[in-house]
Amino acid sequence: QEPWGPAAEAWLAGQPHAAVDTARLDRATAEALLAAQPDLAALQRGVLVHGDNHAGLQLLRPRFAGQVQCAYVDPPYNTASDGFAYADDLPRGAWLCFMADRLRAARALLRPDAAFFAQIDGHEKERLKLLLDQHLHYVGEIVWRIGWISGFKSRAKKFIRNHDTIYHYGNAGRPRFYKHYIPYPDDYVRRDGKRPTGKGYPLEDTWNCSPLDRLDSIQIMSFTKEKVGNGQLTQKNENLLLRILESSSVPDDWVLDYFLGSGTTAAVAHKSGRRWLGVEAGHVPFEAALARLKRVIAGDRYGISSACGWEGGGAFQVLHLESFEDARSRGVRGLEVDAWERSPYDLPASLAWLSGVTLSRQLAGPGGVLQLGADPQGRPWASLWGRGTPAQARALAEAGLAQPGGELLLAGVAPGALGSAGAGWTQRSAGEALAALLSAPGA
């Protein structure tokens, strides 16, 4: 606000949910902004990962194992189409291996009563179902009408494919399910001329075909009524995803989509009060998803916003995974855990994130970085990277005396070498803690 003064204050007053990307701020400003949030943990509603989805799922596992209530995926259909981040013309055996690796990694994140939805066309439909049957509990399938027949399709000498299939599975038995009804229109009467008395018309497994199931915006391509905000049509619309999420989850549940695309699943989860995990490898769809989710925070009016009463708010984390090829091209051979300042990665932040820690304070200086916070069980947690400064030593000592028995992770200084500054803390090596997280089964 300093360069603008009252003008900035007036603008901010009219933007209660202005989206701020901390990646575009210097580190000190970003840390000050985050520290000013009264309850940052409650504000954060999602995690957006840019990178290969198998690696992304493995990264999410230490922190989110067994927490996801609903997963939805719309994978490459293996039809040799252009524009996918993953190969879309694989031999069928290779495509199944590709899908199986990611399904196994995703299952580690699911709750026992979680629901899993997978959308596919007719090209690999039977093979995908066989794969899902091996790992999950079959519940049923939904037929989604995807458009109207016109143009060259109307002249084709065969029956025209006009739907996708959405398979519905449970993780370990029958998943949670919330039955929904479509309200009867005001002028609707039964065949006997009487008004219906029930809750409404129950949802069937064929969507957009019942006269009472008019999700017009579910039509795709030129028939869709929904755009992502930059003029580009979105193949998966928000009404479709809302129907799926409401049938299998409640607000504050975690939702997963590891073929995120333009971000529809994350946008719907955010607007409907769910928390979300999204992974996308492609640069173009990732940038589209990132921009879209910023607009969601700012209170966009697209899709389900009006129906949900969405006005904006919340926050999400963005993680970028470097590919093996990129790391190799730069000559990176390993991580120097103790010499954290020479590492190409932000190891202190990575360790805190992998440990599921909610940070309350971070002090950076020429001697290292001190982090203070609480682990997922609410116990005191700290990490010191480097030998520290007097200010960091005082902060560490005060926190240890205020809540003794917390865990202190050290990099660059041996446990026990802190003297009185380490009193009240259970000390161990940060390198050992990081290695344990990364060597856990499936990590």
The 8 nearest C-alpha neighbors of each residue, nearest first, counted from 0:
[[1, 4, 3, 7, 2, 8, 5, 6],
 [0, 2, 4, 3, 7, 5, 8, 6],
 [3, 1, 0, 4, 7, 6, 5, 8],
 [4, 2, 7, 0, 1, 6, 5, 8],
 [3, 5, 0, 1, 6, 7, 2, 8],
 [6, 4, 8, 7, 9, 3, 0, 10],
 [7, 5, 9, 8, 4, 3, 10, 0],
 [6, 8, 10, 3, 5, 9, 0, 4],
 [7, 9, 5, 11, 10, 6, 12, 4],
 [10, 8, 12, 6, 7, 11, 5, 13],
 [9, 11, 7, 12, 13, 8, 6, 14],
 [12, 10, 14, 8, 13, 9, 7, 15],
 [13, 11, 9, 10, 14, 8, 15, 7],
 [12, 14, 11, 10, 15, 9, 8, 16],
 [13, 15, 11, 17, 16, 12, 10, 297],
 [16, 14, 17, 13, 12, 11, 297, 312],
 [17, 15, 297, 312, 14, 311, 18, 296],
 [16, 18, 297, 14, 15, 19, 296, 11],
 [19, 17, 297, 293, 296, 16, 20, 294],
 [18, 20, 21, 17, 293, 23, 22, 24],
 [21, 19, 22, 23, 18, 24, 293, 29],
 [22, 20, 24, 23, 29, 19, 25, 26],
 [21, 23, 20, 24, 25, 29, 26, 19],
 [22, 24, 21, 20, 25, 19, 29, 26],
 [25, 23, 21, 22, 29, 28, 26, 20],
 [24, 26, 28, 27, 29, 23, 22, 21],
 [25, 27, 29, 28, 30, 24, 21, 22],
 [26, 28, 30, 29, 25, 31, 24, 32],
 [29, 27, 31, 30, 25, 26, 32, 24],
 [28, 30, 32, 26, 21, 31, 27, 24],
 [31, 29, 33, 27, 32, 28, 34, 26],
 [30, 32, 34, 28, 29, 33, 27, 35],
 [33, 31, 29, 35, 30, 34, 28, 36],
 [34, 32, 30, 35, 36, 31, 29, 39],
 [33, 35, 31, 32, 36, 30, 360, 359],
 [34, 36, 32, 33, 31, 37, 30, 39],
 [35, 37, 34, 39, 33, 38, 32, 42],
 [36, 38, 35, 39, 34, 33, 42, 40],
 [39, 37, 40, 41, 36, 42, 35, 43],
 [38, 40, 42, 41, 36, 37, 43, 33],
 [39, 41, 42, 43, 38, 357, 44, 358],
 [42, 40, 39, 43, 38, 44, 313, 314],
 [41, 43, 313, 39, 40, 314, 44, 38],
 [44, 42, 314, 315, 40, 41, 313, 45],
 [45, 43, 274, 315, 314, 313, 42, 275],
 [44, 46, 275, 315, 274, 276, 43, 316],
 [45, 47, 316, 276, 315, 317, 277, 48],
 [48, 46, 317, 277, 278, 316, 276, 318],
 [49, 47, 278, 318, 317, 319, 277, 50],
 [50, 48, 319, 279, 280, 278, 320, 318],
 [49, 51, 280, 320, 279, 52, 48, 319],
 [52, 50, 280, 54, 53, 55, 279, 49],
 [51, 53, 55, 54, 278, 257, 56, 50],
 [54, 52, 56, 55, 101, 51, 57, 104],
 [55, 53, 57, 52, 51, 56, 58, 50],
 [54, 56, 52, 58, 53, 57, 51, 59],
 [57, 55, 59, 53, 58, 54, 52, 104],
 [58, 56, 54, 60, 442, 55, 59, 53],
 [57, 59, 55, 56, 60, 54, 442, 61],
 [60, 58, 56, 57, 62, 63, 61, 55],
 [59, 61, 64, 57, 63, 62, 58, 108],
 [62, 60, 59, 63, 64, 353, 436, 58],
 [61, 63, 355, 60, 59, 353, 64, 354],
 [64, 62, 60, 66, 108, 59, 61, 65],
 [65, 63, 108, 60, 107, 66, 61, 62],
 [64, 66, 110, 108, 109, 67, 63, 107],
 [65, 67, 110, 63, 64, 109, 108, 68],
 [68, 66, 109, 253, 110, 108, 254, 69],
 [67, 69, 113, 253, 110, 252, 254, 109],
 [70, 68, 114, 254, 113, 67, 115, 247],
 [71, 69, 255, 115, 254, 256, 116, 114],
 [72, 70, 116, 256, 117, 115, 255, 69],
 [73, 71, 117, 256, 258, 74, 118, 116],
 [72, 74, 118, 117, 258, 119, 75, 71],
 [75, 73, 72, 258, 76, 118, 119, 117],
 [76, 74, 77, 87, 73, 85, 83, 78],
 [75, 77, 78, 74, 119, 120, 123, 87],
 [78, 76, 87, 88, 75, 79, 89, 123],
 [77, 79, 80, 76, 88, 87, 122, 75],
 [80, 78, 88, 87, 77, 81, 86, 89],
 [81, 79, 78, 87, 82, 83, 77, 88],
 [82, 80, 83, 79, 87, 86, 78, 84],
 [81, 83, 84, 80, 85, 87, 281, 283],
 [84, 82, 85, 81, 87, 86, 281, 75],
 [83, 85, 281, 280, 82, 86, 282, 279],
 [86, 84, 83, 87, 75, 280, 281, 82],
 [85, 87, 88, 89, 83, 84, 77, 75],
 [88, 86, 77, 79, 75, 89, 78, 85],
 [87, 89, 79, 77, 86, 78, 90, 80],
 [90, 88, 94, 93, 87, 91, 86, 77],
 [91, 89, 93, 92, 94, 88, 77, 95],
 [90, 92, 94, 93, 89, 95, 77, 123],
 [91, 93, 95, 94, 90, 96, 89, 97],
 [92, 94, 96, 90, 95, 91, 89, 97],
 [95, 93, 97, 91, 92, 96, 89, 90],
 [94, 96, 98, 92, 97, 93, 99, 91],
 [97, 95, 99, 93, 98, 94, 100, 92],
 [96, 98, 94, 95, 100, 99, 93, 101],
 [97, 99, 95, 101, 96, 100, 102, 94],
 [100, 98, 102, 96, 101, 97, 95, 103],
 [101, 99, 103, 102, 98, 97, 96, 104],
 [100, 102, 104, 98, 53, 99, 103, 105],
 [101, 103, 99, 105, 104, 100, 98, 106],
 [104, 102, 106, 100, 101, 105, 99, 107],
 [103, 105, 101, 102, 106, 107, 56, 100],
 [104, 106, 102, 107, 103, 108, 101, 56],
 [107, 105, 109, 103, 108, 104, 102, 170],
 [106, 108, 105, 64, 109, 104, 65, 60],
 [107, 109, 64, 65, 106, 105, 67, 63],
 [110, 108, 67, 65, 106, 107, 66, 113],
 [109, 111, 65, 113, 66, 112, 67, 68],
 [110, 112, 171, 113, 170, 109, 65, 172],
 [113, 111, 174, 110, 175, 170, 171, 169],
 [114, 112, 68, 110, 174, 69, 170, 111],
 [113, 115, 169, 69, 174, 168, 247, 170],
 [114, 116, 70, 168, 69, 169, 167, 71],
 [117, 115, 71, 167, 166, 70, 165, 168],
 [118, 116, 72, 166, 165, 71, 73, 119],
 [117, 119, 165, 73, 164, 166, 72, 116],
 [118, 120, 164, 163, 124, 76, 165, 117],
 [121, 119, 163, 122, 124, 164, 76, 123],
 [120, 122, 124, 123, 119, 163, 125, 164],
 [121, 123, 120, 124, 76, 78, 77, 119],
 [124, 122, 126, 121, 125, 127, 76, 120],
 [123, 125, 121, 127, 126, 122, 119, 120],
 [126, 124, 128, 127, 123, 129, 121, 122],
 [127, 125, 129, 128, 123, 124, 130, 95],
 [126, 128, 130, 124, 129, 125, 123, 131],
 [129, 127, 131, 125, 130, 126, 132, 124],
 [130, 128, 132, 126, 127, 131, 125, 133],
 [131, 129, 127, 133, 128, 132, 126, 134],
 [130, 132, 128, 133, 134, 129, 135, 127],
 [133, 131, 129, 130, 135, 134, 128, 137],
 [134, 132, 130, 131, 135, 129, 136, 128],
 [133, 135, 131, 132, 130, 136, 103, 170],
 [134, 136, 170, 132, 131, 169, 168, 133],
 [137, 135, 169, 168, 172, 170, 171, 138],
 [136, 138, 168, 139, 135, 132, 169, 167],
 [139, 137, 168, 167, 136, 169, 173, 140],
 [140, 138, 167, 137, 166, 168, 141, 204],
 [139, 141, 166, 167, 165, 164, 142, 204],
 [140, 142, 204, 165, 205, 164, 143, 166],
 [143, 141, 205, 164, 204, 163, 206, 162],
 [144, 142, 206, 163, 162, 145, 205, 164],
 [143, 145, 162, 161, 207, 146, 206, 142],
 [144, 146, 162, 218, 219, 161, 143, 163],
 [147, 145, 218, 219, 144, 161, 222, 148],
 [146, 148, 149, 145, 161, 222, 218, 144],
 [147, 149, 153, 152, 146, 150, 161, 159],
 [150, 148, 153, 152, 147, 151, 154, 146],
 [149, 151, 152, 153, 148, 154, 155, 147],
 [150, 152, 154, 153, 149, 155, 148, 156],
 [153, 151, 155, 154, 150, 149, 148, 159],
 [152, 154, 149, 151, 150, 155, 148, 159],
 [155, 153, 151, 152, 156, 150, 149, 157],
 [156, 154, 152, 157, 153, 151, 159, 158],
 [157, 155, 154, 158, 153, 159, 152, 151],
 [158, 156, 155, 159, 154, 160, 152, 153],
 [157, 159, 160, 156, 155, 161, 152, 153],
 [158, 160, 161, 157, 152, 155, 148, 153],
 [161, 159, 162, 158, 121, 163, 120, 157],
 [160, 162, 145, 144, 159, 146, 163, 147],
 [163, 161, 144, 145, 143, 160, 142, 164],
 [162, 164, 120, 143, 119, 142, 144, 165],
 [163, 165, 142, 119, 118, 141, 120, 143],
 [164, 166, 118, 141, 117, 140, 116, 142],
 [167, 165, 140, 117, 116, 164, 139, 118],
 [166, 168, 116, 139, 140, 138, 115, 165],
 [169, 167, 137, 115, 138, 136, 114, 135],
 [170, 168, 114, 174, 136, 173, 172, 171],
 [169, 171, 135, 113, 111, 136, 172, 112],
 [172, 170, 111, 169, 112, 136, 135, 173],
 [171, 173, 136, 169, 170, 174, 112, 111],
 [172, 174, 169, 112, 175, 171, 136, 138],
 [175, 173, 112, 169, 114, 113, 176, 172],
 [174, 176, 247, 112, 113, 173, 114, 177],
 [177, 175, 247, 246, 174, 178, 248, 114],
 [178, 176, 246, 247, 179, 175, 245, 248],
 [179, 177, 246, 176, 180, 201, 202, 245],
 [180, 178, 201, 202, 177, 181, 246, 245],
 [179, 181, 201, 199, 200, 202, 182, 198],
 [180, 182, 200, 199, 201, 183, 202, 179],
 [183, 181, 199, 180, 200, 184, 198, 211],
 [182, 184, 199, 187, 181, 185, 200, 211],
 [185, 183, 187, 186, 182, 211, 188, 181],
 [184, 186, 187, 183, 188, 182, 194, 195],
 [185, 187, 184, 188, 183, 194, 189, 195],
 [188, 186, 184, 185, 183, 194, 189, 195],
 [189, 187, 194, 193, 192, 195, 186, 190],
 [188, 190, 192, 191, 193, 194, 195, 187],
 [189, 191, 192, 188, 193, 194, 187, 195],
 [190, 192, 189, 193, 188, 194, 195, 187],
 [193, 191, 189, 190, 188, 194, 187, 195],
 [194, 192, 188, 189, 191, 195, 190, 187],
 [193, 195, 188, 189, 196, 187, 192, 186],
 [196, 194, 197, 193, 188, 189, 187, 183],
 [195, 197, 194, 198, 199, 193, 183, 189],
 [198, 196, 199, 195, 200, 183, 182, 194],
 [199, 197, 180, 196, 182, 200, 181, 201],
 [198, 200, 182, 180, 181, 197, 183, 201],
 [199, 201, 181, 180, 182, 202, 183, 198],
 [202, 200, 180, 199, 181, 179, 203, 178],
 [201, 203, 180, 179, 200, 204, 181, 212],
 [202, 204, 205, 201, 206, 141, 209, 200],
 [203, 205, 141, 142, 206, 140, 202, 139],
 [206, 204, 142, 203, 141, 143, 208, 207],
 [205, 207, 143, 208, 142, 204, 144, 212],
 [208, 206, 212, 213, 214, 209, 144, 205],
 [207, 209, 206, 205, 210, 212, 144, 213],
 [208, 210, 212, 211, 207, 206, 213, 205],
 [211, 209, 212, 208, 213, 207, 214, 206],
 [212, 210, 209, 213, 181, 200, 183, 184],
 [213, 211, 209, 207, 210, 214, 208, 206],
 [214, 212, 215, 207, 211, 210, 209, 208],
 [213, 215, 216, 217, 207, 212, 238, 206],
 [214, 216, 217, 213, 218, 207, 224, 223],
 [215, 217, 224, 223, 218, 214, 225, 236],
 [216, 218, 215, 214, 236, 219, 223, 239],
 [219, 217, 223, 146, 222, 145, 216, 215],
 [218, 220, 223, 222, 234, 145, 146, 217],
 [219, 221, 222, 223, 234, 232, 218, 233],
 [222, 220, 223, 219, 232, 218, 224, 146],
 [223, 221, 218, 219, 220, 224, 146, 216],
 [222, 224, 219, 218, 216, 225, 220, 221],
 [225, 223, 216, 222, 226, 215, 218, 217],
 [224, 226, 223, 302, 216, 232, 236, 233],
 [227, 225, 232, 228, 233, 231, 230, 224],
 [226, 228, 229, 231, 233, 232, 291, 230],
 [227, 229, 226, 230, 291, 231, 301, 294],
 [230, 228, 231, 227, 226, 232, 287, 291],
 [229, 231, 228, 226, 232, 227, 225, 233],
 [232, 230, 229, 226, 227, 233, 228, 225],
 [233, 231, 226, 227, 225, 230, 234, 220],
 [232, 234, 235, 226, 227, 236, 231, 225],
 [233, 235, 219, 236, 220, 232, 223, 218],
 [236, 234, 233, 263, 237, 239, 219, 217],
 [237, 235, 238, 239, 217, 234, 233, 225],
 [236, 238, 240, 239, 302, 267, 241, 303],
 [239, 237, 241, 240, 236, 242, 303, 302],
 [238, 240, 242, 237, 241, 236, 217, 243],
 [239, 241, 243, 237, 242, 238, 244, 264],
 [242, 240, 238, 244, 243, 239, 245, 237],
 [241, 243, 239, 245, 240, 244, 238, 246],
 [244, 242, 240, 246, 241, 245, 239, 247],
 [243, 245, 241, 247, 246, 242, 248, 240],
 [244, 246, 242, 247, 243, 248, 241, 249],
 [247, 245, 177, 243, 244, 176, 178, 248],
 [246, 248, 176, 244, 245, 175, 177, 114],
 [249, 247, 245, 244, 252, 246, 68, 69],
 [248, 250, 252, 251, 245, 273, 247, 244],
 [249, 251, 273, 272, 252, 271, 248, 274],
 [250, 252, 273, 274, 272, 249, 253, 44],
 [253, 251, 273, 250, 249, 274, 68, 248],
 [252, 254, 67, 274, 275, 68, 273, 251],
 [253, 255, 275, 69, 70, 67, 68, 274],
 [256, 254, 70, 276, 275, 277, 69, 71],
 [257, 255, 277, 71, 259, 72, 258, 70],
 [256, 258, 278, 259, 277, 52, 72, 255],
 [259, 257, 256, 279, 72, 260, 74, 278],
 [258, 260, 279, 262, 256, 257, 277, 278],
 [261, 259, 284, 262, 258, 279, 285, 288],
 [260, 262, 288, 284, 287, 263, 259, 285],
 [263, 261, 288, 259, 265, 260, 264, 266],
 [262, 264, 266, 265, 261, 267, 237, 235],
 [265, 263, 267, 266, 262, 268, 240, 256],
 [264, 266, 268, 262, 263, 267, 275, 269],
 [267, 265, 263, 269, 264, 268, 262, 292],
 [268, 266, 270, 264, 269, 265, 237, 271],
 [267, 269, 273, 265, 271, 266, 270, 264],
 [268, 270, 266, 272, 267, 271, 273, 265],
 [269, 271, 267, 272, 268, 309, 266, 304],
 [272, 270, 268, 269, 273, 267, 307, 250],
 [271, 273, 250, 269, 270, 251, 268, 274],
 [274, 272, 251, 250, 268, 252, 269, 271],
 [275, 273, 253, 44, 45, 251, 252, 254],
 [274, 276, 254, 45, 253, 255, 265, 268],
 [275, 277, 255, 46, 45, 254, 47, 256],
 [276, 278, 47, 256, 257, 259, 255, 48],
 [277, 279, 257, 48, 52, 259, 49, 47],
 [280, 278, 49, 259, 258, 285, 281, 50],
 [281, 279, 50, 51, 49, 84, 282, 52],
 [280, 282, 84, 284, 283, 285, 279, 83],
 [281, 283, 285, 284, 286, 280, 84, 49],
 [282, 284, 286, 285, 281, 287, 288, 261],
 [285, 283, 287, 261, 260, 286, 281, 282],
 [286, 284, 288, 282, 287, 283, 279, 281],
 [285, 287, 289, 283, 288, 284, 290, 282],
 [288, 286, 284, 290, 285, 261, 289, 291],
 [289, 287, 262, 261, 291, 285, 286, 290],
 [288, 290, 286, 292, 291, 287, 285, 293],
 [291, 289, 293, 287, 288, 292, 286, 294],
 [290, 292, 288, 294, 293, 289, 287, 295],
 [293, 291, 295, 294, 289, 290, 288, 266],
 [294, 292, 290, 296, 295, 291, 18, 289],
 [295, 293, 297, 291, 292, 296, 299, 298],
 [294, 296, 292, 299, 298, 293, 297, 311],
 [297, 295, 311, 312, 293, 294, 298, 313],
 [296, 298, 294, 16, 311, 17, 295, 18],
 [311, 299, 297, 310, 295, 296, 294, 300],
 [298, 300, 295, 294, 301, 297, 304, 311],
 [299, 301, 304, 298, 305, 302, 309, 303],
 [302, 300, 299, 304, 303, 225, 226, 227],
 [301, 303, 237, 304, 225, 300, 238, 236],
 [302, 304, 306, 305, 307, 237, 238, 301],
 [305, 303, 309, 300, 307, 306, 302, 301],
 [306, 304, 308, 307, 303, 309, 300, 302],
 [305, 307, 303, 304, 308, 309, 302, 238],
 [308, 306, 304, 309, 305, 303, 271, 270],
 [309, 307, 305, 306, 304, 310, 303, 270],
 [308, 310, 304, 307, 311, 270, 305, 298],
 [309, 311, 298, 308, 312, 299, 304, 297],
 [298, 312, 310, 296, 297, 16, 309, 295],
 [311, 313, 296, 16, 297, 314, 298, 310],
 [312, 314, 42, 43, 296, 44, 315, 311],
 [315, 313, 43, 42, 44, 312, 296, 316],
 [316, 314, 45, 43, 46, 44, 317, 313],
 [315, 317, 46, 47, 45, 318, 314, 43],
 [316, 318, 47, 48, 46, 315, 319, 49],
 [319, 317, 48, 49, 47, 320, 316, 46],
 [320, 318, 49, 48, 50, 321, 317, 47],
 [321, 319, 50, 49, 322, 318, 48, 55],
 [320, 322, 325, 319, 323, 326, 50, 324],
 [321, 323, 325, 324, 320, 326, 50, 51],
 [322, 324, 326, 325, 327, 321, 328, 320],
 [323, 325, 327, 322, 326, 328, 321, 329],
 [326, 324, 328, 322, 327, 323, 321, 329],
 [327, 325, 323, 329, 331, 328, 324, 322],
 [326, 328, 330, 324, 329, 325, 331, 323],
 [327, 329, 325, 330, 326, 324, 331, 323],
 [330, 328, 326, 327, 331, 325, 324, 332],
 [329, 331, 327, 328, 332, 326, 325, 333],
 [332, 330, 326, 329, 327, 333, 328, 334],
 [333, 331, 330, 334, 327, 326, 329, 335],
 [334, 332, 331, 335, 342, 336, 330, 326],
 [333, 335, 336, 342, 332, 331, 343, 344],
 [336, 334, 338, 337, 342, 339, 333, 341],
 [335, 337, 339, 338, 334, 430, 410, 346],
 [338, 336, 411, 410, 339, 335, 430, 384],
 [339, 337, 335, 340, 336, 341, 411, 342],
 [340, 338, 342, 337, 336, 341, 335, 346],
 [339, 341, 338, 342, 367, 343, 345, 337],
 [342, 340, 339, 338, 343, 335, 344, 336],
 [341, 343, 344, 339, 340, 335, 334, 338],
 [344, 342, 341, 345, 334, 340, 331, 339],
 [345, 343, 342, 346, 349, 334, 339, 341],
 [346, 344, 348, 347, 349, 343, 342, 339],
 [345, 347, 349, 348, 344, 350, 339, 336],
 [348, 346, 350, 349, 345, 351, 384, 368],
 [347, 349, 351, 346, 350, 345, 352, 353],
 [350, 348, 346, 352, 347, 351, 353, 345],
 [351, 349, 353, 347, 352, 348, 346, 354],
 [350, 352, 354, 348, 356, 349, 353, 347],
 [351, 353, 349, 355, 354, 350, 356, 348],
 [354, 352, 350, 355, 351, 62, 349, 61],
 [355, 353, 351, 352, 356, 350, 62, 374],
 [356, 354, 352, 62, 353, 375, 374, 351],
 [355, 357, 374, 351, 354, 373, 358, 352],
 [356, 358, 373, 372, 374, 359, 40, 355],
 [359, 357, 372, 360, 371, 356, 373, 370],
 [358, 360, 372, 371, 357, 361, 34, 373],
 [361, 359, 371, 358, 370, 372, 362, 34],
 [360, 362, 370, 369, 371, 363, 359, 368],
 [363, 361, 369, 368, 370, 391, 364, 360],
 [364, 362, 368, 367, 369, 361, 365, 366],
 [363, 365, 366, 367, 368, 362, 388, 387],
 [364, 366, 367, 363, 388, 387, 368, 385],
 [367, 365, 387, 364, 388, 386, 385, 368],
 [366, 368, 385, 384, 387, 364, 365, 363],
 [367, 369, 363, 384, 383, 362, 364, 370],
 [370, 368, 383, 362, 361, 382, 391, 363],
 [369, 371, 361, 382, 381, 360, 362, 383],
 [372, 370, 381, 360, 358, 359, 380, 361],
 [371, 373, 358, 359, 380, 357, 379, 381],
 [372, 374, 379, 380, 377, 378, 357, 356],
 [373, 375, 356, 377, 376, 378, 380, 355],
 [376, 374, 377, 355, 356, 373, 378, 357],
 [377, 375, 374, 378, 373, 379, 356, 355],
 [376, 378, 373, 374, 375, 379, 380, 372],
 [377, 379, 373, 374, 376, 405, 380, 375],
 [380, 378, 405, 373, 372, 406, 374, 377],
 [379, 381, 373, 406, 372, 405, 371, 374],
 [382, 380, 371, 407, 370, 372, 408, 406],
 [381, 383, 408, 370, 407, 369, 409, 384],
 [382, 384, 369, 409, 368, 385, 410, 408],
 [385, 383, 410, 368, 367, 409, 411, 369],
 [384, 386, 367, 411, 387, 366, 410, 383],
 [387, 385, 366, 412, 411, 367, 384, 388],
 [386, 388, 366, 367, 385, 391, 392, 389],
 [387, 389, 391, 390, 366, 392, 386, 364],
 [390, 388, 392, 391, 393, 387, 394, 366],
 [391, 389, 393, 388, 392, 394, 387, 362],
 [390, 392, 394, 388, 389, 393, 387, 395],
 [393, 391, 389, 395, 390, 420, 394, 396],
 [392, 394, 396, 390, 395, 391, 397, 389],
 [395, 393, 391, 397, 392, 396, 398, 390],
 [394, 396, 392, 398, 393, 397, 391, 399],
 [395, 397, 420, 399, 393, 398, 394, 392],
 [398, 396, 394, 400, 399, 395, 401, 393],
 [397, 399, 401, 395, 396, 400, 394, 402],
 [400, 398, 423, 403, 396, 402, 401, 397],
 [399, 401, 397, 403, 398, 402, 423, 396],
 [400, 402, 398, 399, 397, 403, 423, 396],
 [403, 401, 399, 400, 398, 404, 379, 405],
 [404, 402, 423, 399, 400, 405, 424, 401],
 [403, 405, 424, 423, 425, 402, 406, 379],
 [404, 406, 379, 424, 380, 403, 425, 378],
 [405, 407, 425, 380, 424, 426, 381, 379],
 [406, 408, 381, 426, 382, 425, 424, 380],
 [409, 407, 382, 429, 427, 428, 426, 381],
 [408, 410, 429, 428, 383, 382, 384, 412],
 [411, 409, 384, 337, 429, 412, 385, 428],
 [410, 412, 385, 337, 384, 386, 409, 413],
 [413, 411, 410, 386, 409, 385, 414, 416],
 [412, 414, 416, 415, 411, 409, 428, 410],
 [415, 413, 416, 426, 427, 412, 409, 428],
 [414, 416, 417, 413, 418, 426, 421, 412],
 [415, 417, 414, 413, 418, 412, 421, 419],
 [418, 416, 421, 420, 415, 419, 414, 412],
 [417, 419, 420, 416, 421, 415, 422, 414],
 [418, 420, 422, 421, 417, 396, 423, 392],
 [421, 419, 396, 418, 392, 417, 422, 395],
 [420, 422, 417, 419, 424, 418, 396, 423],
 [423, 421, 419, 424, 420, 399, 396, 400],
 [422, 424, 403, 399, 400, 404, 421, 425],
 [423, 425, 405, 404, 422, 399, 406, 421],
 [426, 424, 406, 407, 405, 404, 427, 423],
 [425, 427, 407, 414, 424, 408, 406, 428],
 [428, 426, 408, 414, 409, 407, 429, 425],
 [427, 429, 409, 431, 430, 408, 410, 432],
 [430, 428, 408, 409, 432, 410, 431, 433],
 [429, 431, 433, 428, 432, 434, 336, 410],
 [430, 432, 434, 428, 429, 433, 435, 427],
 [433, 431, 429, 435, 430, 434, 436, 428],
 [432, 434, 430, 436, 435, 431, 429, 350],
 [433, 435, 431, 437, 436, 432, 438, 430],
 [436, 434, 432, 438, 433, 437, 431, 439],
 [437, 435, 433, 434, 439, 438, 432, 61],
 [436, 438, 434, 442, 435, 439, 433, 440],
 [439, 437, 435, 436, 442, 434, 440, 441],
 [438, 440, 442, 436, 437, 435, 441, 61],
 [441, 439, 442, 438, 437, 436, 61, 57],
 [440, 442, 439, 57, 104, 438, 60, 437],
 [441, 57, 439, 437, 440, 438, 58, 60]]
